[in-house]
């Protein structure tokens, strides 16, 4: 009966008019994922928002000044709502022996890239995260989303007091319930097909590899806040299929990595455009945290050491110079090429055209069903 009710709502009304689109003040409940590391340029975020969806700045690796400048540029490029995604900080204990061993395993890559210096690992603290939250409030960013956990209730309350909508990420029903309990307005159901880092924060990541189509209805049945589907969604078929399962929106990352406005390295874009459906793999080799990307030589060589690497973000710091220099020297085989499990071949398009295509496909499918 629930499925019949959802089907009737989708086919007898505008599929995009729902609680999420109203709450976020957007026309289409399509969210461009907040991919950190330079992919989500202000131009990309603004283009998505100007297309009446929700662009998101991936600010996870940005310092406070970079973040403020990017937000201000987005506000200059669009007067539509947009979001900023930040990482809930993780502060693992630094084990010097593990760091030294990882550096030894990474030494051959540095030598071939002519990298002379090894990065230093400093004690981690939460000050950057707190500054990011302050800037989001000061700049009156309409939406703030979180990955890698749930922030303290005081921070969520602070954002909501400033009329900022808060969105959490979950890879299991248990994590979704925690997001709701802490006061999140919306939760993203990140299926195992999703590209980039897993958002798992309760229990081992290998126990949270639930596919999007199984995860969405589980979450919808157990939480009262709206659910956004993420993972393997690339077109109108994906949007409507998750809608039938109870999701009220989608979050898409890989679809926008290859867009004209994306800040992804050319090697990364080419790898996605030319990849096949069986080339992605979950790896911790680059960052110490499980993430889905296109398999390459770095992953293969480091795979045997994955269980012994320093935790995130320590390993991420150790490989940063390798990834950066590999891009400069056009060595895609040593770059992190994050990609979801459904990298449909497509020519590079503007973000606006991607949204237009998805909306058109969704409308056409519904018309065909009537």
C-alpha positions as CSV (number, residue, x, y, z in Angstrom):
1,X,0.0,0.0,0.0
2,X,2.9,2.3,0.8
3,X,4.4,1.7,-2.6
4,X,1.1,2.3,-4.3
5,X,0.7,5.6,-2.5
6,X,4.1,6.8,-3.5
7,X,3.6,5.7,-7.1
8,X,0.3,7.6,-7.2
9,X,2.0,10.7,-5.8
10,X,4.8,10.6,-8.3
11,X,2.6,10.0,-11.4
12,X,-0.3,12.4,-10.5
13,X,1.8,15.4,-9.4
14,X,5.1,17.1,-10.0
15,X,7.7,14.6,-8.8
16,X,9.9,17.4,-7.5
17,X,7.4,19.1,-5.3
18,X,7.9,17.6,-1.8
19,X,9.1,18.4,1.7
20,X,12.8,18.7,0.8
21,X,12.3,21.1,-2.2
22,X,10.1,23.2,0.0
23,X,12.4,23.1,3.0
24,X,15.6,23.9,1.0
25,X,13.7,26.4,-1.2
26,X,14.7,24.8,-4.4
27,X,12.7,23.6,-7.3
28,X,14.4,20.3,-7.9
29,X,15.4,18.1,-5.0
30,X,18.7,17.3,-6.7
31,X,21.8,17.9,-4.6
32,X,25.3,18.2,-6.0
33,X,27.5,16.4,-3.5
34,X,30.0,18.4,-1.5
35,X,33.1,16.8,-2.9
36,X,36.2,18.1,-1.1
37,X,39.6,18.6,-2.7
38,X,38.8,21.3,-5.3
39,X,36.1,19.6,-7.4
40,X,33.3,21.8,-6.2
41,X,34.4,25.2,-7.5
42,X,32.3,28.3,-6.8
43,X,31.3,28.2,-10.5
44,X,30.0,24.6,-10.2
45,X,28.1,25.2,-7.0
46,X,26.5,28.4,-8.4
47,X,25.7,26.7,-11.8
48,X,23.8,23.9,-10.0
49,X,21.9,26.4,-7.8
50,X,21.1,28.6,-10.7
51,X,19.6,25.5,-12.4
52,X,17.2,25.5,-9.3
53,X,18.8,22.4,-7.7
54,X,21.2,22.7,-4.7
55,X,24.9,23.2,-5.3
56,X,27.2,22.3,-2.4
57,X,30.7,23.5,-1.6
58,X,33.0,20.7,-0.4
59,X,34.9,22.6,2.3
60,X,36.3,19.6,4.2
61,X,40.0,20.4,3.4
62,X,39.6,24.2,3.2
63,X,41.1,26.5,5.8
64,X,38.9,29.3,7.2
65,X,40.0,32.0,4.8
66,X,39.7,29.8,1.6
67,X,36.3,28.8,2.7
68,X,35.1,32.3,3.3
69,X,36.4,33.5,0.0
70,X,34.7,30.6,-1.8
71,X,31.3,31.2,-0.1
72,X,31.5,34.9,-1.0
73,X,32.2,34.1,-4.6
74,X,29.3,31.7,-4.7
75,X,27.0,34.4,-3.3
76,X,28.3,36.7,-6.1
77,X,27.5,34.2,-8.7
78,X,24.0,33.1,-7.5
79,X,21.2,34.4,-5.4
80,X,19.7,30.9,-5.0
81,X,20.2,28.6,-2.0
82,X,23.4,26.6,-1.8
83,X,25.1,24.5,0.8
84,X,28.5,23.9,2.4
85,X,29.7,20.4,3.4
86,X,32.1,20.0,6.3
87,X,33.8,17.0,7.9
88,X,33.1,16.1,11.4
89,X,36.6,16.0,12.8
90,X,38.4,12.7,13.6
91,X,41.4,12.7,15.9
92,X,43.0,9.3,15.9
93,X,46.0,8.6,18.1
94,X,49.2,9.1,16.3
95,X,51.3,5.9,16.4
96,X,54.8,6.8,15.3
97,X,55.8,3.3,14.3
98,X,52.7,3.1,11.9
99,X,53.6,6.5,10.4
100,X,57.2,5.5,9.8
101,X,56.2,2.2,8.3
102,X,53.7,3.9,6.0
103,X,56.3,6.3,4.9
104,X,58.6,3.4,4.0
105,X,55.9,1.9,1.8
106,X,55.3,5.2,0.2
107,X,59.1,5.9,-0.4
108,X,59.3,4.3,-3.9
109,X,56.4,6.6,-5.1
110,X,58.1,9.7,-3.8
111,X,61.5,8.7,-5.3
112,X,60.0,8.2,-8.8
113,X,58.2,11.5,-8.5
114,X,61.4,13.2,-7.2
115,X,59.7,14.3,-3.9
116,X,62.5,14.9,-1.4
117,X,60.6,15.7,1.8
118,X,58.3,13.6,3.9
119,X,55.2,15.3,5.3
120,X,55.1,15.9,9.0
121,X,52.2,14.8,11.1
122,X,51.0,17.3,13.6
123,X,48.6,16.8,16.5
124,X,45.0,17.1,15.3
125,X,42.5,19.5,16.9
126,X,39.0,20.7,16.3
127,X,39.7,24.4,15.9
128,X,39.4,24.4,12.1
129,X,36.0,22.8,12.3
130,X,34.7,25.3,14.8
131,X,36.0,28.2,12.6
132,X,34.2,26.7,9.6
133,X,30.9,26.6,11.6
134,X,31.4,30.2,12.6
135,X,31.9,31.3,9.0
136,X,28.9,29.4,7.8
137,X,26.8,31.2,10.4
138,X,28.4,34.6,9.7
139,X,28.0,34.3,6.0
140,X,24.4,33.1,6.4
141,X,24.9,30.0,4.3
142,X,21.4,28.5,3.7
143,X,22.4,24.8,4.1
144,X,25.1,23.0,6.0
145,X,25.8,19.3,5.5
146,X,28.0,17.0,7.5
147,X,30.1,13.9,6.6
148,X,32.0,11.4,8.8
149,X,29.8,11.6,11.8
150,X,27.3,13.8,13.7
151,X,28.6,17.0,15.3
152,X,27.7,18.0,18.9
153,X,24.1,19.0,19.5
154,X,25.2,22.5,20.5
155,X,26.6,23.0,16.9
156,X,23.4,21.7,15.3
157,X,21.4,24.0,17.6
158,X,23.7,27.0,16.7
159,X,23.1,26.5,13.0
160,X,19.4,26.0,13.3
161,X,19.1,29.1,15.5
162,X,20.6,30.9,12.5
163,X,17.9,29.4,10.2
164,X,20.4,27.2,8.5
165,X,19.1,23.8,7.4
166,X,21.3,20.9,8.5
167,X,21.8,17.7,6.6
168,X,23.6,14.6,7.9
169,X,25.0,11.5,6.2
170,X,24.4,7.9,7.2
171,X,25.3,4.5,5.7
172,X,23.1,2.4,8.0
173,X,19.7,2.7,9.7
174,X,21.5,3.1,13.1
175,X,23.4,6.1,11.8
176,X,20.3,7.6,10.4
177,X,18.5,7.3,13.7
178,X,21.5,9.0,15.4
179,X,21.3,11.9,12.9
180,X,17.6,12.3,13.6
181,X,18.1,12.1,17.4
182,X,20.7,14.8,17.2
183,X,18.4,17.2,15.4
184,X,19.3,16.9,11.7
185,X,16.6,18.2,9.4
186,X,17.4,15.8,6.6
187,X,19.6,12.7,6.2
188,X,21.5,11.4,3.2
189,X,21.3,7.6,2.7
190,X,24.8,6.9,1.2
191,X,24.7,3.6,-0.5
192,X,27.7,1.5,-1.2
193,X,27.7,2.4,-4.9
194,X,28.7,6.0,-4.0
195,X,32.0,7.4,-5.1
196,X,34.5,8.9,-2.7
197,X,34.8,8.4,1.0
198,X,32.4,6.3,2.9
199,X,30.5,8.3,5.6
200,X,30.4,5.4,8.1
201,X,30.9,6.5,11.7
202,X,29.3,3.6,13.7
203,X,31.1,0.3,13.5
204,X,33.3,-1.2,10.8
205,X,32.9,0.2,7.3
206,X,32.7,-3.3,5.9
207,X,29.5,-3.9,7.8
208,X,27.9,-0.8,6.3
209,X,28.2,-1.6,2.6
210,X,24.5,-1.6,1.9
211,X,23.4,-0.7,-1.6
212,X,21.2,2.4,-2.2
213,X,18.1,0.5,-3.3
214,X,18.2,-1.6,0.0
215,X,19.3,1.3,2.3
216,X,16.7,3.9,1.3
217,X,13.5,2.0,2.2
218,X,15.1,0.8,5.4
219,X,15.9,4.4,6.5
220,X,12.5,5.7,5.3
221,X,10.8,3.1,7.5
222,X,12.8,4.0,10.6
223,X,13.2,7.8,10.7
224,X,10.7,10.6,10.4
225,X,13.0,13.2,8.8
226,X,13.2,13.2,4.9
227,X,15.7,10.9,3.3
228,X,18.0,11.8,0.4
229,X,19.3,8.9,-1.8
230,X,22.9,8.8,-2.8
231,X,25.0,6.3,-4.6
232,X,24.9,5.1,-8.2
233,X,22.4,7.8,-9.3
234,X,23.3,9.3,-12.7
235,X,20.0,10.1,-14.5
236,X,16.2,10.4,-14.3
237,X,15.8,6.7,-13.9
238,X,17.8,6.8,-10.7
239,X,15.9,9.8,-9.4
240,X,12.5,8.3,-9.9
241,X,13.4,4.8,-8.7
242,X,14.6,6.1,-5.4
243,X,11.5,8.3,-5.2
244,X,9.4,5.2,-5.4
245,X,11.4,3.8,-2.5
246,X,10.5,6.8,-0.4
247,X,13.4,9.1,-0.9
248,X,12.4,12.8,-1.3
249,X,15.6,13.8,-3.1
250,X,18.9,12.6,-4.5
251,X,22.5,13.5,-4.0
252,X,24.8,13.1,-7.0
253,X,28.6,13.3,-7.1
254,X,30.2,11.5,-10.0
255,X,27.7,13.0,-12.4
256,X,29.2,16.4,-11.7
257,X,32.9,15.5,-11.5
258,X,33.1,15.7,-15.3
259,X,31.1,18.9,-15.7
260,X,32.6,21.9,-17.4
261,X,32.6,23.8,-14.1
262,X,34.2,21.1,-12.1
263,X,37.7,21.7,-10.6
264,X,38.6,18.0,-10.9
265,X,42.0,17.3,-12.6
266,X,41.8,16.5,-16.3
267,X,43.2,13.0,-15.6
268,X,40.4,12.4,-13.1
269,X,37.7,13.5,-15.6
270,X,39.2,11.4,-18.4
271,X,39.4,8.4,-16.1
272,X,35.6,8.6,-15.4
273,X,34.6,9.3,-18.9
274,X,36.6,6.3,-20.2
275,X,35.9,3.9,-17.3
276,X,33.8,0.8,-17.4
277,X,31.3,-0.5,-14.8
278,X,33.7,-3.0,-13.2
279,X,36.7,-0.7,-12.6
280,X,35.8,0.9,-9.2
281,X,37.0,-0.5,-5.9
282,X,36.8,0.4,-2.2
283,X,40.3,1.3,-0.9
284,X,41.9,2.9,2.2
285,X,45.3,3.2,0.5
286,X,45.1,7.0,-0.2
287,X,43.6,8.3,3.0
288,X,43.2,5.6,5.6
289,X,39.4,5.7,5.2
290,X,37.5,3.5,2.8
291,X,36.6,5.2,-0.4
292,X,35.4,4.2,-3.8
293,X,37.5,5.0,-6.8
294,X,38.8,3.7,-10.1
295,X,41.4,1.0,-9.5
296,X,45.0,1.9,-10.5
297,X,48.6,1.0,-9.8
298,X,48.8,2.9,-6.5
299,X,45.8,1.0,-5.1
300,X,47.2,-2.4,-6.3
301,X,50.6,-1.8,-4.8
302,X,49.3,-0.6,-1.5
303,X,46.4,-3.1,-1.2
304,X,48.5,-5.6,0.8
305,X,49.2,-2.9,3.5
306,X,45.7,-1.5,3.9
307,X,45.0,-3.0,7.3
308,X,48.2,-1.6,8.7
309,X,48.0,2.0,7.5
310,X,47.6,5.0,9.8
311,X,43.9,6.0,10.2
312,X,42.3,8.9,8.4
313,X,43.3,11.8,8.2
314,X,46.9,10.7,8.9
315,X,47.4,8.6,5.8
316,X,45.7,11.3,3.8
317,X,48.4,13.7,4.9
318,X,51.1,11.2,4.0
319,X,49.9,10.7,0.5
320,X,48.9,14.3,-0.3
321,X,52.2,15.3,-1.9
322,X,52.3,12.1,-4.0
323,X,48.8,12.7,-5.3
324,X,49.5,16.4,-6.1
325,X,52.8,15.7,-7.8
326,X,51.4,12.7,-9.7
327,X,48.7,15.1,-11.2
328,X,51.4,17.6,-12.2
329,X,53.5,14.8,-13.9
330,X,50.4,13.3,-15.6
331,X,50.7,10.1,-13.6
332,X,47.0,9.1,-13.2
333,X,48.1,5.7,-12.0
334,X,49.1,7.3,-8.6
335,X,46.2,9.7,-8.2
336,X,43.0,9.2,-6.2
337,X,40.3,8.9,-8.9
338,X,37.1,8.9,-6.9
339,X,34.2,7.5,-8.8
340,X,30.8,5.9,-8.2
341,X,29.8,2.5,-9.4
342,X,27.7,3.8,-12.2
343,X,30.0,6.0,-14.3
344,X,27.8,6.4,-17.4
345,X,29.9,7.5,-20.4
346,X,29.0,11.1,-21.3
347,X,30.6,14.0,-23.0
348,X,31.5,17.0,-20.8
349,X,28.5,19.1,-20.1
350,X,27.7,22.2,-18.1
351,X,26.2,21.6,-14.7
352,X,23.1,23.3,-15.9
353,X,22.7,20.9,-18.8
354,X,23.2,17.9,-16.5
355,X,20.3,19.2,-14.3
356,X,18.1,19.9,-17.4
357,X,18.7,16.4,-18.8
358,X,17.9,14.7,-15.5
359,X,14.6,16.7,-15.1
360,X,13.7,16.0,-18.8
361,X,14.3,12.3,-18.4
362,X,12.3,12.1,-15.2
363,X,9.4,14.0,-16.8
364,X,9.4,11.8,-19.8
365,X,9.4,8.6,-17.8
366,X,6.4,9.8,-15.8
367,X,4.6,10.8,-19.0
368,X,5.2,7.3,-20.5
369,X,3.7,5.7,-17.4
370,X,0.4,7.7,-17.6
